């Protein structure tokens, strides 16, 4: 007994490496060591799934994605591709279940699952693919050059860099139009080889399928009998394309080459078509309004036998995303945020009854059905994404992947709490409060108000590799992240989302101030050391607060934010968003609040607080001039300020070394301007 007691005391006084690891705080460098998990596909027999893990080499400034096969019965997992090989993506099982197709450097490859041998199927550079259900054909998306370049028109000027435009959408998000369009093709396929010439479903059409740049192969599908291909396309070009979200679903018959648009009378987004297992029904997601990219996502269904079409989710106040069919074809599963977390729901085709399948303080993201269970990725503010198997009857989840265990299990975690904040108009607003690791309620902590972008994107249980609340808390900050007006998931449904449109500087800003005032009264918050941070519309929010906060904040950080609504309107690319959210064109109503009291630049005379401005050259959604204007105003006002600029990033940070510089500058700024009393 005496020897045991001595050993126990030694263990307490000199912690082992394992115990020490449990007390490590999260750092930006550690965050980039975490493997990023995403789900690709499930096998035809429902016994296995394939997911990818992207790991980054900071020194090489790039990442590699590796495919893994997991047995859904026993959890046994093996790597299908290697870390020293080029990235593998877009994996899909061949209908025979014996082979797995995937993309590597834009080329279609297949792996024999029994032997592990990998072979290249084609030298064509493609953007994605789907096997036909009968295994005899294959569709793929490929870029087709249809526009004449200035060099084509002027062969004597081979070195010219000029561009000539006669319509909008000449640039989008982070890329200039490259004179090419993504088209859908089909080809005969046998024994891992193309056996015919590819057929273009959209010959000479200057439109994209899938929709660029966010759309993927979920926007294209085969009918179960392999007779039809249904694809998503917005058949608008130039200025017309920039003003409308109106995409449609087109059914192409392989035998005749004929195409039918069966959503021509639906004016908004129509995307993500999925056939029922027997082919009788086609379901998809749809938005009612053509100029609102954040409209409620409805679940539509078409009876292919009777041509009867209806909305399954009529009366449901929230969005319905990523639909997948149950094996019996009598119901569907989808994801929805109706309490500020994304959960799995089930809806019956006959009775239209909706049942919430999962619960918990986490978000489910990608969604597949494998026999009698649901396979999905799940994450939270306290945990990176992993793959789970969900029992659709009781919602119980079983973890299948453990990629992030090292190093995540060795990190001291911040606690995430749900709070309710009363708004100035008497509403109950959800807010997430994140407390530092080893939280001491007797201490007073500097605090960050997180302002979400969008403006109609959710503050749910996401895990971000940039705006990471665990990292903020590990640096000694309390974080409050309010679900202000404009976010999916509120009890009012779409009405809570719509409340921000045309009212950017109105109630949404009051909601943010209400959240900061609420936080300042918490016993562990130092109300004299509060900062406001955010990106995109969150950056707009920071700029607006900088001129209207009345001494609430000690520092500000804005990333790619809108500073001047008029100049932003004149330089952004998707005009449907600008017109919908600001209500009108600035020359039609120059005295409208959108251009006056809602524009942050109108309040620069009130700026009195240090501000860090971050902006990226390739951000065409919120062009670089917005950040330059804000920094220039701060400097001319004599406000302590810095400008962090990235010439090779778009709206988001994607390169490892750039991201680490972003994080280091972010926390150095907070250390200098907020942490010290």
N, C-alpha and C positions, 0 to 999 in steps of 0.2 A: 504493500500500500504506500509506504514511504517513497519508494522509487517512482511509482506512478505519479504521486503528488509533485515530486521534483520535476519530472518530465513535463507535467501539465503547466507548472509555473514557468518553465523555460519557454514553452510554446507561447504563453501569453506575453512574456517579456520580449521575446525575439520572434516576431511573426514569420511564418514561412513565406516563400515566394507566392504561394497560392493565396494566402491571406492578404499579402500586400497588394496583389493584383486586384483584389476586390475593392481597394480604396483608390484606385487610379482614376483621375479625372479625365474626361473626354477632352481631346485636343483636335485642332483641325487636321493635323497629320494622321492621327488615329482614325478620324472619320474617313479619310481616303484609303485606309487599309481594309475597310469593311467591304466584303463582296456584295454586289448589288444583284438581287434575285428577281427574276421575272419568269412568268409561266409561258410556255410555248404551246403545248398540245397534250392530248391524252390519246392513248392507243385505241384502235377500233374495238378491241375486246374489253376495254375499261379496266385493264389490269395494271397499267403503268402510265406514267406521265413523264414529259420532258420539260425541264426548265433550264434557263441559262443563268450563269453567274458572270458578271463583268467585274474584273479586278483591274486596278489602275497601277501603272508603273509611273510614279511621279517623276523620276529621273528621266525616263524616256518620253514623258508627257503624253502618254496614250494609254488606252485600256484594251484588254482582250476579253472576249466573251467565250466561255466554255459551256458546252451542252452536257447535261447530266440526265440519266435515265433512273427513275425511282420506281420500285415495285410498290404498288399501292396496298398490297396485302401485308408485307413484312417490313417495308421501309428500306430494304436494301437498295443502295445507290451506287452507280458507277459512272465514271466520266466517259463520254463518247468522243470528245475532242480534247485537244491538249492546250495547255497554257502557252506553249512556245509556238503554236500554230496561229495562223490568222483567225480573227474572230469568226464565230459561227452564229447565225441568227435565223429567224423565221422558220424554225423547224416544224415539220409536218409529217405524220405517219403516212406511208403508202397504205391504201385500203387493205392490202394483204397483211399488214402488221409486221412484216418481216424486214422492211426497209424504212429508213427515215430520210426524207429530203431536207436540205437546209441550204442557206446561202453562205458563201464564203467569197469575199472580194467581188461580190455582185454576180458570181457564177453559181449555178445550181449543182450541188453535190448530193450524193446519197451514201449512207452508211448501211452496211449489212449488219443488222443487230446481232446476228449469231456469231459472225466472225470478227466484227469490228472493222472490216476493211472499208475504206472510203474511196469513192471514185467520182470523178467529175462527169456530170451528165451532158453539159453543153458549155460551149465557149461564149454563148450569148450573155451580155450583161443585162440583168433584169432587176426589177425592184421588189418582186415577190411572186409567189406562185400558189396554186392549189391543184392537187390531184383530182381527177374526176372520180366520182364514187365507184364507177366500174373499173377503175384503174387503167383504162385504155387511152386516156387523153390527159392533157394537162393545160391549165391556163396560166398565163403569167402577165405581169405588167412590165412594160418596157418603154423607155423614152424614144420618141420619134421626132426628128428634126423636120419641121414644116415651115418655119419662118425664114425669110431671106435675111442674112446678116448684112451690115454695111460692106464687109469685105466681099461677100457674094455679089453685091450690086456694083462694087467698085474694085474690080480685080487688080487695078493698077495701084491700089492703096493697101497692100497686104498687111502693113503694120498699123493701120488706123485702129484706135481704141474707141472711136465714137460710137454712139448708139442713137438711133432715131426712133422716137415713140410717137404713136398717133392715138394712144388711149392709155387709161390707167391700168393698174396691176402690172406695171413694168418691173416692179420689185415687190417682194412679199416676205415678211418676217426678217430674214437675214440674207436673202439671195435675190440677185437680179434675174429677170427672166432670161433663160438660156436658149431661146428660139426653139425649144423642144417641148413636147407634150407627152405625158404618160398615157399610153394606150394599153388596152387589154387585148391579148392574143390567145388563141388556142392552137394546140398542136397534137397530132397523133403521137402516142407514146407506148413503147413496149420494151420490156427488159432493160430498163435504165437508159433508154435512148429515145430521142425524137425520131419519128419515122415518117414525117411529112413536113412540108413547108408550113411555118406558122401563118395563121390567118388573123388579120387585124379586124377586130370587131368595130373599129371606129375609123375606117380609112379616110384620110385627109381631113379629119375633124380636128380643129384647133381647140380641143378641150382636154381636161385631165381626168383620168380615173386610175387609181383612187384620187380623191381631192388632195391637192398639195397645200401645205407641206405636211399637215398633221395626219392625213388619212393613211390607213394601211390596208392590208388585204382582208380585214374584216368588212370592208366595203364591197367585196366581190364574192360571189358564191356560186356553186353548182346546184342544180336541181338534183334530187336523189336519183333520178333515172338517167342522169348525165346528158339529157337532151337540151337543157337550157343553161345559159350563164346569165346571172343577174348582177349588174354592176351599177355603182353609184357615179353620177356625173352631174356637174353643173354646166349645162351647155349654154354658157354665156361667155363673152370675151371682152377684154379691155375694160372700158369705163362701166359697161353694164355689169360685168362680173364683179367689179369693185363695189357695186351698190346693192347687191342682192346675195342672200344665202341660199337661194332657191336651187337646191340640187334635187335630182329625181332618180328613180330606180328604173333601169332599162333591162328588159328581158330579151336576150338574143337567142334565137333558135339555130342550132348548129346545122341542121339539115337544110334549111331554106336560106339561112343568112339574114332573115328578117329580124327587125328590132321593134319592140313595143315599149312605149313609155306608159306605165300604168299608175304613175303618180302626177300626171301633168296638171291635175286640178288642185294639187297640194302645194302651197306657195313657199313653204319654208324648207329647212333641211329635211331630207329623207335619206337615211343612211343605214348601214349595218344590217343588210337583209339576211335572214336565216330561215331555211325551210324546215318544216316539221319532218320527223323521220320518215313518214310515209309519203311526203311530198304534197299532201293535200293543202296545207297552209303555208303561207309565206308571211313572216313577221318582220318588222323593222321598227326603227325609232324615227320619230317625225316631230318637227316643230311647226307650229301653226303660222308664225309670222315670218315673212321673208327678210326682214331687216334686223332681226333680233337673234344674235348668236347664243344668247343665254335664255331663250324661251324655255318653257317647260317641255321636257322631252317626253313625248307620248309613245306608247307602245301600240302600233297599228298591226292589223292582221287581215290578210286577204285569203278567202276561200277560193282556191284555184279551180274547183269544180263548178261553183256557182257564180264566181266573180263578185261575191258579196264582200265588201270591205267595211271595217269598223275599227274604232279605237277601243282596245281592251281596257285601258286604264282610265276611261272616262269617269270623272268624279274624284279621281286620285289627285291630290293637290301638289304632289311632289314629282320629281323627275323619275324616269325609268330608263336605266342605261344598261348596255351590254347584255341583251337578252340571249338566253340559250334555252333549248327545248329539253324537257324531261324525256326520258327514253320512250315513254308510252305515247307521247304527243298530245297528252290531255292537259298539260300545264306547261308553264315557262317559269324560269328563274331570271331575275334581274337585280341590279344594284340600285339602291336609292338612299339618299340622305334625308331622312325625315325626322332626325333628332340630332343633327350635326355630326353624325357618324355614318359612314357608308356600310349598309348591311345588305345581306341577301334576302330577297323577297320571292314569293311564289304566287303566281296568278293562274287561276283555272280558265281554260278557253271557253267552257260552256257557261259557268256561273259568274265569271269575272271577279271572283272573290280573291282578295289579296291577303296573304299571310306573311308576316315577318318571320323569317327562318332563323336568323342569328341575332344575338345581342352582344353587348360588351363595349368597352371603351377602346375601340380599334376600328380601322377601316378595312373592308374587303375590297380588293381591286379586281384583277383579272379573274375570269370566271369560266370554268369548263364543267361538263358533266361526264363522268366516267362510271357507267353502269348505275349502281344504286347510290352513288355518292357524288358530291360536288367537290371539285378541286379548284382551289383559289389561292391567291396570294393575300397576305394580311399583314398590316403594319399598324403602328400607333406612334404617338409622339414619344413613347418610351421604348420603342423597339423597331428596328429595320424590318423590311419585308422578308417573309419566309413563305414556303408553300404549305398549305393545310388541306386536309381532307375533311369535309363537313358532312355530317349526317343530316340529310334534308328533312327528316322527320322531327328531330329534336334540336337541331342546330349545334350539337356538340362537335367540337373541332379537334382534330388529331394532327399534330405537327409532323410534317414529312421531311422538311429540309432543316438543316442546322448550320447553314453556311456562315451566319453572322455570330455564332457562338464565340468564336475567337476572332476578334478581341472583345466582343460586346459583353460577354458574361463577366469580364474583368473590369468593367467600367462602373464607377459609382453612379447610380441613376438619380435623376431628378424626379420628384413626385409631381404628377399632373392631376389637378383638381378641376372640377366643374363648378362654376359660380353663376349666380344670376344677378344681373345688373339692371336696375330700373332706369329706363330712358327718360328723356325730357318730355316725351309725349305719353308717358305712363305704360310703356310696353315692358315686358320681361325679356331681357336680352341675355342669351347664353354667352359666357366668356370662359376661356380656359386660363387657369393660373398655374404656372410652372414654378416650382420651388427648388432652390439649389440643393445639390447633394449635401448630406449631413446638415440639413436645415435646422437652424436654431430659432425657434419662435420668439426668443427674447431679443434677438438681434434686429437691427434695422438695415434692410438691404436696398441698394440702388435698384431701380426697376425700369423695365423697358415696355413701352406700349407698342405691340406689334400691329401694324396696319396692313391688312391683306390687300392683294392686288385683285385684278379681274376686270371691272369691279364686282362681277357676279360669280366669283369662285369661292368655294367653301373653305372655312377654317374648320376642317374636320380633324380626324386623328391621323394626319399625314406625317410622314417622316421625310424631311427635306435634308439634302446634303449641302444646302447653302443657308437657308433660314432655319437652322436646326436649333430647336428650343432646348434640347439637352445640352448642346454646346454653350448656348447663352447662359444657362443655369450653372454649368460647370465653371464658368468664368465669374461666378458670384452674383448673378443678377436674377431677381424675380422677373418673370415675364407674364404679362397679361395680354391675351389674344382674344379680343371680342368678336362675336359674330354679328357685326353691324348690319344695318339695312343693305340689302343687295346680295345676300349669301344664301345658297341652297340649304335646306334642312330645318328651317324655322317652322313653328306650329301653324303659321299662316300659309305655308306652302309657297307657291309662285308669287303671291302678293308681296311677300317679304323681299323676294328678289327684285321684283319690278319697281319697288319703292325708290330705288336709287336712280333709275333712268330719268334724265331731265332734272335731277336734283343732286348733282354731285357734291356741291358745297353746302347742302341743306342738312336734312335729318341725319344722314350718314356721318357727317362730321360731328354733329351733336352727340351721336352714339359713341364716337371715339372719345370725345371729351367726357362723357358720362363714365366710360370705362376707366379713364385715367383718374377721375375724381374718386371713383369707387376704390381703385387700387391705393390711392394716396391715404385712404382712411384705414386700410388694413394695418393691424398693429405691428407687423414685421416689415412694412414698406417705409422707406425714408422718402417722404413726400417732397423733400428738397433736392432729391437726386433721382429725377425721372427723365427718361429719354424717349423719343418716338422714332421708330424705324419702319421702313417699308420699301417695296419695289413696285414699279408699274403704277397702277392706281394707288398702291400703298405709298409710292414715291410722291404722287400727286397729293395724297393725304398729308404727308410730312411737310411738303411745301405750303399747303394751305394752313396747317397747324402752326407753322413757323410765323405766320403773320397774324394769327388769331388765338394763340394759346394763353395769353395774359399771364405769363410768368409760370405756367405749369411745368415747363420742361427746361432741362439744363443743357440738353444736346439733341441734335437731329442727325439722322442718316437716311438719305434718299438714293435709291438705285433705280436708274432708268425711269424716272418719274416725269409726269406731264407738269410743266411749269406755267405755260401760257396756252390756254385752250384754243385761242385763235391760231397761233403759229403751229400748234400740234395738229389742228384740223387741216391745215394747209400742207402738211408734210407726211402724214400717216398714209397707209395704203388701203386698208379695208374700210371703205367709206360707209358701208352699212352700219358698222359699229359706231362710227363717229356721228352719223345722222340719227341713229336711234337713241343713243345715250345723251346727246346734246340737243336733240329735238329739232334742230333746223340748221340752215346754212347761215354763217355769221353775217353775210351781207343782206340777208332777208330780214333779220331782226337784230341789228347791231347793239341794241340796248337790252337784249335778253340776258337774264342772270348767267347763262352759260358762258358768256363772253365778258361779263362784268364781275359781279360779286362771287361767282364760283371759280374764277380764274386766280390761281395763287399769285401770279405776278402783280395783281392789283394791291397786294398787301405788303410788298417789299419794304415800304416805308416803316412798317412795324417790326421788321426783323431785328432781333437783339440777342440771338442765341447762336453759339457755334454750330456749324453744319458741315457734314461730309457729303459731298456729291459724288456719286459713282455713275458712269454712263459708258455705253459701248458703241463703237463706230458702226457696227453692222446691225444695230437695232433699227429696223424700218417701221416697226409698230409705234415706237416712241423715239423719234429720231434724236441723234446726238445733240442737235441744237438746243433741245430742251434742257439738258444738263449743263450745257455751256452757258445758257442764259442765266440759270440759277446761280452757278458759281460766280459768274461775272457780276451779278447783282450783289451777292454777298461780299465780294471783294471791294466793289465800289462803295458799299455801305460801311466798310471797315469791320465786317463781321468775321471773327476767326473761322477760317474755312479751308477745306482741301478739296481737290478734284482728282479722283482716281479714274483713269481712262484706259480702256482696252480696245485697240484697233481691230482685233480679230475675233471679237465675240458679238453675238446678237443680243436678243432680249434676255437670254439666260447665260449663266457661266457654265461652260462645258469642258474647258481644258484644265487638267489637274494643276499645273503650276500657276495658271491665272487664278484659279479658285483659291489656292493657298495664299496668294498675294491678297486677294479679296478679303479672306478671313483675317489675315494678319493686320491689314489696314483697318478693318472693321473694329477689331478688339483693341488695337493700339489707340484708335480714336476714342473709344469708350473709356479706356483706362485714363486717358489724358483729360477728358472733358466731363466724365460722370462719376467715376468710381471714388475719387477723392472728395471728401466733404468740402 
